[in-house]
Amino acid sequence: MKEDNIIAEKTKMFAIRIIRLYQHLNKNNKGAIEVLFRQLLRCGTSIGANVHEALRAQSKKDFESKLNIALKEASETNYWLEIFTETGYLTKDEYTSIDSDCIEIIKILTAILNTSKKDK
């Protein structure tokens, strides 16, 4: 995987969006359920961190492991976005905007992992 690849850039930009969303949620809800907002912050920013670790993987197994973790974190992020929408903390428009990025990341990670497994 090259350093200037699309998944690395998309997950970095997604992390920035998650940080801004976290700030928005905390500001507008005055810490009502801050512990859950922090969970979204953790998993949403972890995706890119694991992708970047995969760029420096020591082996194919390490590479796949880091990307699998990134995929799990993306799935968890998707879950929290759904929960915050269904409980009214996010509007449908806010959800649709950021969730489409999350789904795209999940699809790209899945494709990379499927390709990597075929190369064995």
N, CA, C and O atoms as a GROMACS GRO file, in nm:
protein
  480
    1MET      N    1   0.084  -0.118   0.000
    1MET     CA    2   0.000   0.000   0.000
    1MET      C    3   0.089   0.124   0.000
    1MET      O    4   0.179   0.135   0.083
    2LYS      N    5   0.064   0.217  -0.091
    2LYS     CA    6   0.142   0.340  -0.097
    2LYS      C    7   0.096   0.437   0.012
    2LYS      O    8  -0.018   0.432   0.058
    3GLU      N    9   0.188   0.525   0.051
    3GLU     CA   10   0.154   0.622   0.156
    3GLU      C   11   0.048   0.722   0.111
    3GLU      O   12  -0.032   0.767   0.193
    4ASP      N   13   0.046   0.755  -0.015
    4ASP     CA   14  -0.049   0.854  -0.065
    4ASP      C   15  -0.173   0.788  -0.126
    4ASP      O   16  -0.225   0.835  -0.227
    5ASN      N   17  -0.218   0.682  -0.065
    5ASN     CA   18  -0.332   0.610  -0.122
    5ASN      C   19  -0.465   0.667  -0.074
    5ASN      O   20  -0.472   0.745   0.021
    6ILE      N   21  -0.569   0.625  -0.142
    6ILE     CA   22  -0.702   0.682  -0.120
    6ILE      C   23  -0.758   0.646   0.018
    6ILE      O   24  -0.822   0.731   0.081
    7ILE      N   25  -0.737   0.524   0.066
    7ILE     CA   26  -0.795   0.486   0.196
    7ILE      C   27  -0.728   0.562   0.310
    7ILE      O   28  -0.793   0.599   0.407
    8ALA      N   29  -0.598   0.585   0.298
    8ALA     CA   30  -0.529   0.662   0.402
    8ALA      C   31  -0.583   0.805   0.407
    8ALA      O   32  -0.607   0.859   0.515
    9GLU      N   33  -0.603   0.865   0.290
    9GLU     CA   34  -0.655   1.002   0.285
    9GLU      C   35  -0.800   1.008   0.332
    9GLU      O   36  -0.837   1.097   0.409
   10LYS      N   37  -0.883   0.914   0.288
   10LYS     CA   38  -1.024   0.913   0.327
   10LYS      C   39  -1.041   0.893   0.478
   10LYS      O   40  -1.125   0.958   0.540
   11THR      N   41  -0.961   0.804   0.536
   11THR     CA   42  -0.976   0.780   0.680
   11THR      C   43  -0.924   0.898   0.762
   11THR      O   44  -0.974   0.926   0.871
   12LYS      N   45  -0.824   0.968   0.710
   12LYS     CA   46  -0.775   1.089   0.778
   12LYS      C   47  -0.883   1.197   0.776
   12LYS      O   48  -0.912   1.259   0.879
   13MET      N   49  -0.943   1.219   0.660
   13MET     CA   50  -1.048   1.320   0.648
   13MET      C   51  -1.170   1.280   0.732
   13MET      O   52  -1.237   1.366   0.790
   14PHE      N   53  -1.198   1.151   0.737
   14PHE     CA   54  -1.310   1.103   0.818
   14PHE      C   55  -1.284   1.130   0.966
   14PHE      O   56  -1.374   1.172   1.038
   15ALA      N   57  -1.162   1.106   1.011
   15ALA     CA   58  -1.127   1.133   1.151
   15ALA      C   59  -1.148   1.280   1.185
   15ALA      O   60  -1.197   1.313   1.293
   16ILE      N   61  -1.113   1.367   1.093
   16ILE     CA   62  -1.133   1.510   1.114
   16ILE      C   63  -1.283   1.541   1.125
   16ILE      O   64  -1.324   1.621   1.209
   17ARG      N   65  -1.363   1.479   1.040
   17ARG     CA   66  -1.509   1.498   1.048
   17ARG      C   67  -1.564   1.447   1.181
   17ARG      O   68  -1.652   1.509   1.240
   18ILE      N   69  -1.512   1.333   1.228
   18ILE     CA   70  -1.558   1.277   1.355
   18ILE      C   71  -1.522   1.370   1.470
   18ILE      O   72  -1.603   1.391   1.560
   19ILE      N   73  -1.404   1.426   1.468
   19ILE     CA   74  -1.363   1.521   1.573
   19ILE      C   75  -1.457   1.641   1.573
   19ILE      O   76  -1.502   1.685   1.679
   20ARG      N   77  -1.486   1.693   1.456
   20ARG     CA   78  -1.578   1.808   1.447
   20ARG      C   79  -1.720   1.770   1.492
   20ARG      O   80  -1.789   1.850   1.556
   21LEU      N   81  -1.763   1.650   1.457
   21LEU     CA   82  -1.895   1.603   1.502
   21LEU      C   83  -1.897   1.590   1.654
   21LEU      O   84  -1.995   1.629   1.718
   22TYR      N   85  -1.792   1.536   1.711
   22TYR     CA   86  -1.782   1.523   1.857
   22TYR      C   87  -1.794   1.662   1.923
   22TYR      O   88  -1.866   1.679   2.021
   23GLN      N   89  -1.723   1.759   1.868
   23GLN     CA   90  -1.730   1.895   1.923
   23GLN      C   91  -1.872   1.950   1.912
   23GLN      O   92  -1.922   2.013   2.006
   24HIS      N   93  -1.935   1.926   1.800
   24HIS     CA   94  -2.074   1.971   1.777
   24HIS      C   95  -2.170   1.905   1.877
   24HIS      O   96  -2.254   1.972   1.936
   25LEU      N   97  -2.157   1.774   1.893
   25LEU     CA   98  -2.246   1.701   1.985
   25LEU      C   99  -2.229   1.751   2.128
   25LEU      O  100  -2.328   1.773   2.198
   26ASN      N  101  -2.105   1.767   2.172
   26ASN     CA  102  -2.080   1.813   2.309
   26ASN      C  103  -2.131   1.956   2.330
   26ASN      O  104  -2.189   1.987   2.434
   27LYS      N  105  -2.109   2.040   2.231
   27LYS     CA  106  -2.152   2.180   2.243
   27LYS      C  107  -2.304   2.190   2.249
   27LYS      O  108  -2.359   2.263   2.331
   28ASN      N  109  -2.370   2.118   2.162
   28ASN     CA  110  -2.516   2.129   2.152
   28ASN      C  111  -2.592   2.049   2.257
   28ASN      O  112  -2.710   2.074   2.279
   29ASN      N  113  -2.528   1.955   2.321
   29ASN     CA  114  -2.597   1.871   2.419
   29ASN      C  115  -2.540   1.886   2.560
   29ASN      O  116  -2.582   1.816   2.652
   30LYS      N  117  -2.447   1.976   2.575
   30LYS     CA  118  -2.389   2.009   2.706
   30LYS      C  119  -2.349   1.885   2.785
   30LYS      O  120  -2.377   1.874   2.905
   31GLY      N  121  -2.282   1.791   2.716
   31GLY     CA  122  -2.227   1.673   2.783
   31GLY      C  123  -2.331   1.575   2.832
   31GLY      O  124  -2.303   1.494   2.921
   32ALA      N  125  -2.452   1.580   2.776
   32ALA     CA  126  -2.562   1.495   2.824
   32ALA      C  127  -2.522   1.349   2.831
   32ALA      O  128  -2.545   1.282   2.932
   33ILE      N  129  -2.463   1.300   2.727
   33ILE     CA  130  -2.417   1.161   2.724
   33ILE      C  131  -2.273   1.158   2.670
   33ILE      O  132  -2.241   1.082   2.579
   34GLU      N  133  -2.191   1.241   2.726
   34GLU     CA  134  -2.054   1.261   2.678
   34GLU      C  135  -1.976   1.130   2.667
   34GLU      O  136  -1.895   1.114   2.577
   35VAL      N  137  -2.000   1.037   2.758
   35VAL     CA  138  -1.926   0.911   2.754
   35VAL      C  139  -1.953   0.837   2.623
   35VAL      O  140  -1.863   0.773   2.569
   36LEU      N  141  -2.075   0.844   2.572
   36LEU     CA  142  -2.106   0.781   2.445
   36LEU      C  143  -2.049   0.860   2.327
   36LEU      O  144  -2.004   0.801   2.228
   37PHE      N  145  -2.051   0.991   2.338
   37PHE     CA  146  -1.990   1.074   2.233
   37PHE      C  147  -1.840   1.043   2.223
   37PHE      O  148  -1.785   1.037   2.113
   38ARG      N  149  -1.776   1.022   2.338
   38ARG     CA  150  -1.632   0.989   2.337
   38ARG      C  151  -1.608   0.854   2.270
   38ARG      O  152  -1.504   0.835   2.206
   39GLN      N  153  -1.702   0.761   2.285
   39GLN     CA  154  -1.686   0.631   2.220
   39GLN      C  155  -1.687   0.648   2.068
   39GLN      O  156  -1.608   0.584   1.998
   40LEU      N  157  -1.775   0.732   2.018
   40LEU     CA  158  -1.777   0.763   1.875
   40LEU      C  159  -1.644   0.826   1.834
   40LEU      O  160  -1.589   0.792   1.729
   41LEU      N  161  -1.594   0.917   1.914
   41LEU     CA  162  -1.466   0.982   1.886
   41LEU      C  163  -1.354   0.879   1.879
   41LEU      O  164  -1.271   0.883   1.788
   42ARG      N  165  -1.352   0.787   1.975
   42ARG     CA  166  -1.245   0.685   1.978
   42ARG      C  167  -1.248   0.593   1.856
   42ARG      O  168  -1.146   0.575   1.789
   43CYS      N  169  -1.364   0.536   1.829
   43CYS     CA  170  -1.369   0.440   1.718
   43CYS      C  171  -1.357   0.511   1.583
   43CYS      O  172  -1.295   0.458   1.491
   44GLY      N  173  -1.415   0.629   1.571
   44GLY     CA  174  -1.410   0.700   1.444
   44GLY      C  175  -1.272   0.748   1.405
   44GLY      O  176  -1.239   0.754   1.287
   45THR      N  177  -1.190   0.783   1.504
   45THR     CA  178  -1.054   0.826   1.475
   45THR      C  179  -0.957   0.708   1.469
   45THR      O  180  -0.850   0.719   1.409
   46SER      N  181  -0.994   0.598   1.528
   46SER     CA  182  -0.909   0.478   1.528
   46SER      C  183  -0.898   0.414   1.390
   46SER      O  184  -0.799   0.347   1.360
   47ILE      N  185  -0.997   0.435   1.306
   47ILE     CA  186  -0.996   0.375   1.172
   47ILE      C  187  -0.870   0.418   1.098
   47ILE      O  188  -0.794   0.335   1.050
   48GLY      N  189  -0.850   0.548   1.088
   48GLY     CA  190  -0.733   0.601   1.017
   48GLY      C  191  -0.603   0.565   1.083
   48GLY      O  192  -0.503   0.540   1.015
   49ALA      N  193  -0.601   0.562   1.216
   49ALA     CA  194  -0.479   0.525   1.287
   49ALA      C  195  -0.437   0.383   1.251
   49ALA      O  196  -0.319   0.356   1.230
   50ASN      N  197  -0.533   0.293   1.243
   50ASN     CA  198  -0.502   0.154   1.208
   50ASN      C  199  -0.463   0.140   1.061
   50ASN      O  200  -0.378   0.057   1.028
   51VAL      N  201  -0.524   0.217   0.974
   51VAL     CA  202  -0.485   0.216   0.833
   51VAL      C  203  -0.340   0.263   0.820
   51VAL      O  204  -0.261   0.204   0.747
   52HIS      N  205  -0.306   0.370   0.892
   52HIS     CA  206  -0.168   0.419   0.886
   52HIS      C  207  -0.069   0.319   0.945
   52HIS      O  208   0.043   0.306   0.896
   53GLU      N  209  -0.109   0.249   1.049
   53GLU     CA  210  -0.022   0.142   1.101
   53GLU      C  211  -0.004   0.033   0.997
   53GLU      O  212   0.105  -0.023   0.985
   54ALA      N  213  -0.109   0.001   0.922
   54ALA     CA  214  -0.100  -0.102   0.818
   54ALA      C  215   0.001  -0.062   0.711
   54ALA      O  216   0.065  -0.149   0.651
   55LEU      N  217   0.015   0.068   0.686
   55LEU     CA  218   0.112   0.114   0.587
   55LEU      C  219   0.255   0.075   0.626
   55LEU      O  220   0.342   0.063   0.539
   56ARG      N  221   0.278   0.056   0.754
   56ARG     CA  222   0.411   0.020   0.804
   56ARG      C  223   0.414  -0.123   0.857
   56ARG      O  224   0.498  -0.158   0.940
   57ALA      N  225   0.324  -0.203   0.809
   57ALA     CA  226   0.314  -0.342   0.857
   57ALA      C  227   0.445  -0.417   0.833
   57ALA      O  228   0.514  -0.395   0.734
   58GLN      N  229   0.475  -0.506   0.926
   58GLN     CA  230   0.598  -0.584   0.917
   58GLN      C  231   0.580  -0.710   0.832
   58GLN      O  232   0.677  -0.772   0.790
   59SER      N  233   0.454  -0.745   0.807
   59SER     CA  234   0.426  -0.865   0.727
   59SER      C  235   0.285  -0.852   0.670
   59SER      O  236   0.209  -0.762   0.707
   60LYS      N  237   0.253  -0.942   0.580
   60LYS     CA  238   0.118  -0.943   0.523
   60LYS      C  239   0.015  -0.972   0.632
   60LYS      O  240  -0.094  -0.915   0.632
   61LYS      N  241   0.050  -1.061   0.723
   61LYS     CA  242  -0.040  -1.094   0.834
   61LYS      C  243  -0.065  -0.970   0.921
   61LYS      O  244  -0.179  -0.944   0.961
   62ASP      N  245   0.040  -0.894   0.949
   62ASP     CA  246   0.028  -0.772   1.028
   62ASP      C  247  -0.058  -0.669   0.953
   62ASP      O  248  -0.143  -0.603   1.012
   63PHE      N  249  -0.035  -0.657   0.823
   63PHE     CA  250  -0.112  -0.567   0.738
   63PHE      C  251  -0.261  -0.601   0.746
   63PHE      O  252  -0.344  -0.513   0.770
   64GLU      N  253  -0.294  -0.728   0.726
   64GLU     CA  254  -0.434  -0.770   0.730
   64GLU      C  255  -0.494  -0.751   0.870
   64GLU      O  256  -0.611  -0.714   0.883
   65SER      N  257  -0.415  -0.776   0.972
   65SER     CA  258  -0.464  -0.759   1.109
   65SER      C  259  -0.502  -0.614   1.136
   65SER      O  260  -0.608  -0.586   1.192
   66LYS      N  261  -0.416  -0.521   1.096
   66LYS     CA  262  -0.444  -0.378   1.118
   66LYS      C  263  -0.566  -0.333   1.039
   66LYS      O  264  -0.649  -0.256   1.088
   67LEU      N  265  -0.578  -0.382   0.915
   67LEU     CA  266  -0.694  -0.343   0.836
   67LEU      C  267  -0.823  -0.406   0.889
   67LEU      O  268  -0.929  -0.344   0.880
   68ASN      N  269  -0.814  -0.526   0.944
   68ASN     CA  270  -0.931  -0.586   1.007
   68ASN      C  271  -0.976  -0.506   1.128
   68ASN      O  272  -1.096  -0.489   1.151
   69ILE      N  273  -0.880  -0.457   1.205
   69ILE     CA  274  -0.915  -0.372   1.320
   69ILE      C  275  -0.980  -0.243   1.269
   69ILE      O  276  -1.080  -0.199   1.326
   70ALA      N  277  -0.925  -0.183   1.164
   70ALA     CA  278  -0.984  -0.061   1.107
   70ALA      C  279  -1.128  -0.088   1.061
   70ALA      O  280  -1.217  -0.005   1.081
   71LEU      N  281  -1.150  -0.203   1.000
   71LEU     CA  282  -1.284  -0.240   0.954
   71LEU      C  283  -1.380  -0.255   1.072
   71LEU      O  284  -1.495  -0.209   1.066
   72LYS      N  285  -1.335  -0.318   1.178
   72LYS     CA  286  -1.420  -0.331   1.299
   72LYS      C  287  -1.453  -0.195   1.357
   72LYS      O  288  -1.567  -0.170   1.397
   73GLU      N  289  -1.354  -0.106   1.362
   73GLU     CA  290  -1.376   0.028   1.416
   73GLU      C  291  -1.475   0.106   1.328
   73GLU      O  292  -1.557   0.182   1.379
   74ALA      N  293  -1.466   0.089   1.197
   74ALA     CA  294  -1.560   0.155   1.106
   74ALA      C  295  -1.701   0.104   1.128
   74ALA      O  296  -1.797   0.180   1.126
   75SER      N  297  -1.712  -0.027   1.149
   75SER     CA  298  -1.844  -0.086   1.176
   75SER      C  299  -1.901  -0.032   1.307
   75SER      O  300  -2.020  -0.002   1.315
   76GLU      N  301  -1.817  -0.020   1.409
   76GLU     CA  302  -1.863   0.035   1.536
   76GLU      C  303  -1.904   0.182   1.520
   76GLU      O  304  -2.004   0.226   1.576
   77THR      N  305  -1.828   0.256   1.442
   77THR     CA  306  -1.861   0.396   1.416
   77THR      C  307  -1.998   0.406   1.350
   77THR      O  308  -2.080   0.489   1.388
   78ASN      N  309  -2.022   0.320   1.253
   78ASN     CA  310  -2.151   0.315   1.186
   78ASN      C  311  -2.264   0.291   1.286
   78ASN      O  312  -2.370   0.354   1.278
   79TYR      N  313  -2.241   0.200   1.380
   79TYR     CA  314  -2.339   0.169   1.484
   79TYR      C  315  -2.372   0.294   1.567
   79TYR      O  316  -2.489   0.327   1.586
   80TRP      N  317  -2.268   0.364   1.616
   80TRP     CA  318  -2.291   0.481   1.700
   80TRP      C  319  -2.362   0.592   1.622
   80TRP      O  320  -2.447   0.662   1.677
   81LEU      N  321  -2.328   0.608   1.494
   81LEU     CA  322  -2.397   0.708   1.413
   81LEU      C  323  -2.545   0.676   1.403
   81LEU      O  324  -2.629   0.765   1.412
   82GLU      N  325  -2.578   0.549   1.384
   82GLU     CA  326  -2.719   0.507   1.380
   82GLU      C  327  -2.788   0.534   1.513
   82GLU      O  328  -2.900   0.586   1.516
   83ILE      N  329  -2.723   0.499   1.623
   83ILE     CA  330  -2.781   0.520   1.757
   83ILE      C  331  -2.808   0.668   1.782
   83ILE      O  332  -2.916   0.704   1.828
   84PHE      N  333  -2.710   0.754   1.750
   84PHE     CA  334  -2.728   0.897   1.775
   84PHE      C  335  -2.836   0.957   1.685
   84PHE      O  336  -2.900   1.056   1.722
   85THR      N  337  -2.857   0.899   1.569
   85THR     CA  338  -2.963   0.947   1.481
   85THR      C  339  -3.099   0.902   1.534
   85THR      O  340  -3.193   0.981   1.541
   86GLU      N  341  -3.109   0.776   1.570
   86GLU     CA  342  -3.236   0.722   1.617
   86GLU      C  343  -3.280   0.781   1.751
   86GLU      O  344  -3.398   0.775   1.786
   87THR      N  345  -3.185   0.838   1.826
   87THR     CA  346  -3.220   0.901   1.954
   87THR      C  347  -3.229   1.053   1.944
   87THR      O  348  -3.250   1.121   2.044
   88GLY      N  349  -3.213   1.106   1.821
   88GLY     CA  350  -3.232   1.248   1.799
   88GLY      C  351  -3.112   1.336   1.823
   88GLY      O  352  -3.124   1.459   1.815
   89TYR      N  353  -2.996   1.280   1.850
   89TYR     CA  354  -2.877   1.362   1.870
   89TYR      C  355  -2.818   1.408   1.737
   89TYR      O  356  -2.750   1.511   1.731
   90LEU      N  357  -2.844   1.333   1.630
   90LEU     CA  358  -2.805   1.373   1.495
   90LEU      C  359  -2.931   1.385   1.410
   90LEU      O  360  -3.024   1.304   1.424
   91THR      N  361  -2.934   1.484   1.324
   91THR     CA  362  -3.045   1.494   1.229
   91THR      C  363  -3.022   1.392   1.117
   91THR      O  364  -2.911   1.341   1.100
   92LYS      N  365  -3.125   1.364   1.042
   92LYS     CA  366  -3.112   1.272   0.928
   92LYS      C  367  -3.008   1.324   0.828
   92LYS      O  368  -2.930   1.246   0.773
   93ASP      N  369  -3.006   1.456   0.805
   93ASP     CA  370  -2.909   1.513   0.712
   93ASP      C  371  -2.766   1.499   0.763
   93ASP      O  372  -2.676   1.464   0.688
   94GLU      N  373  -2.746   1.525   0.892
   94GLU     CA  374  -2.612   1.508   0.951
   94GLU      C  375  -2.568   1.362   0.938
   94GLU      O  376  -2.454   1.334   0.901
   95TYR      N  377  -2.659   1.272   0.969
   95TYR     CA  378  -2.630   1.129   0.962
   95TYR      C  379  -2.595   1.086   0.820
   95TYR      O  380  -2.493   1.020   0.798
   96THR      N  381  -2.679   1.123   0.726
   96THR     CA  382  -2.660   1.082   0.587
   96THR      C  383  -2.524   1.127   0.535
   96THR      O  384  -2.456   1.052   0.466
   97SER      N  385  -2.487   1.248   0.566
   97SER     CA  386  -2.360   1.304   0.519
   97SER      C  387  -2.240   1.224   0.569
   97SER      O  388  -2.157   1.182   0.489
   98ILE      N  389  -2.231   1.203   0.698
   98ILE     CA  390  -2.113   1.136   0.753
   98ILE      C  391  -2.120   0.985   0.738
   98ILE      O  392  -2.017   0.919   0.722
   99ASP      N  393  -2.240   0.929   0.743
   99ASP     CA  394  -2.252   0.784   0.730
   99ASP      C  395  -2.216   0.736   0.590
   99ASP      O  396  -2.162   0.627   0.574
  100SER      N  397  -2.243   0.817   0.489
  100SER     CA  398  -2.205   0.776   0.354
  100SER      C  399  -2.053   0.762   0.343
  100SER      O  400  -2.003   0.673   0.273
  101ASP      N  401  -1.980   0.849   0.411
  101ASP     CA  402  -1.833   0.837   0.414
  101ASP      C  403  -1.792   0.710   0.488
  101ASP      O  404  -1.701   0.639   0.445
  102CYS      N  405  -1.859   0.681   0.597
  102CYS     CA  406  -1.828   0.562   0.677
  102CYS      C  407  -1.852   0.435   0.595
  102CYS      O  408  -1.770   0.344   0.596
  103ILE      N  409  -1.964   0.430   0.527
  103ILE     CA  410  -1.997   0.313   0.444
  103ILE      C  411  -1.895   0.297   0.332
  103ILE      O  412  -1.855   0.185   0.300
  104GLU      N  413  -1.855   0.406   0.271
  104GLU     CA  414  -1.754   0.400   0.165
  104GLU      C  415  -1.622   0.343   0.219
  104GLU      O  416  -1.559   0.261   0.152
  105ILE      N  417  -1.582   0.386   0.337
  105ILE     CA  418  -1.460   0.334   0.399
  105ILE      C  419  -1.473   0.185   0.427
  105ILE      O  420  -1.380   0.108   0.402
  106ILE      N  421  -1.588   0.143   0.477
  106ILE     CA  422  -1.612   0.000   0.503
  106ILE      C  423  -1.597  -0.080   0.373
  106ILE      O  424  -1.535  -0.185   0.372
  107LYS      N  425  -1.655  -0.030   0.265
  107LYS     CA  426  -1.647  -0.099   0.136
  107LYS      C  427  -1.504  -0.108   0.084
  107LYS      O  428  -1.461  -0.212   0.034
  108ILE      N  429  -1.430   0.001   0.097
  108ILE     CA  430  -1.291   0.001   0.050
  108ILE      C  431  -1.206  -0.094   0.132
  108ILE      O  432  -1.129  -0.172   0.077
  109LEU      N  433  -1.221  -0.090   0.264
  109LEU     CA  434  -1.144  -0.180   0.351
  109LEU      C  435  -1.178  -0.325   0.321
  109LEU      O  436  -1.089  -0.411   0.316
  110THR      N  437  -1.305  -0.354   0.301
  110THR     CA  438  -1.348  -0.490   0.269
  110THR      C  439  -1.285  -0.536   0.138
  110THR      O  440  -1.238  -0.649   0.128
  111ALA      N  441  -1.284  -0.450   0.038
  111ALA     CA  442  -1.225  -0.484  -0.092
  111ALA      C  443  -1.075  -0.509  -0.080
  111ALA      O  444  -1.023  -0.604  -0.137
  112ILE      N  445  -1.006  -0.424  -0.005
  112ILE     CA  446  -0.862  -0.442   0.014
  112ILE      C  447  -0.834  -0.574   0.083
  112ILE      O  448  -0.744  -0.648   0.042
  113LEU      N  449  -0.909  -0.604   0.187
  113LEU     CA  450  -0.889  -0.730   0.261
  113LEU      C  451  -0.922  -0.851   0.174
  113LEU      O  452  -0.849  -0.951   0.179
  114ASN      N  453  -1.027  -0.845   0.096
  114ASN     CA  454  -1.063  -0.956   0.007
  114ASN      C  455  -0.953  -0.978  -0.096
  114ASN      O  456  -0.917  -1.093  -0.125
  115THR      N  457  -0.900  -0.872  -0.152
  115THR     CA  458  -0.791  -0.882  -0.249
  115THR      C  459  -0.665  -0.940  -0.184
  115THR      O  460  -0.596  -1.025  -0.241
  116SER      N  461  -0.637  -0.893  -0.064
  116SER     CA  462  -0.518  -0.940   0.008
  116SER      C  463  -0.527  -1.089   0.037
  116SER      O  464  -0.428  -1.161   0.027
  117LYS      N  465  -0.646  -1.136   0.073
  117LYS     CA  466  -0.666  -1.277   0.103
  117LYS      C  467  -0.654  -1.364  -0.023
  117LYS      O  468  -0.607  -1.478  -0.016
  118LYS      N  469  -0.696  -1.311  -0.137
  118LYS     CA  470  -0.686  -1.384  -0.264
  118LYS      C  471  -0.541  -1.400  -0.308
  118LYS      O  472  -0.507  -1.495  -0.378
  119ASP      N  473  -0.456  -1.305  -0.266
  119ASP     CA  474  -0.316  -1.307  -0.306
  119ASP      C  475  -0.232  -1.408  -0.229
  119ASP      O  476  -0.112  -1.418  -0.251
  120LYS      N  477  -0.293  -1.483  -0.142
  120LYS     CA  478  -0.217  -1.579  -0.061
  120LYS      C  479  -0.178  -1.700  -0.139
  120LYS      O  480  -0.114  -1.791  -0.086
   0.00000   0.00000   0.00000
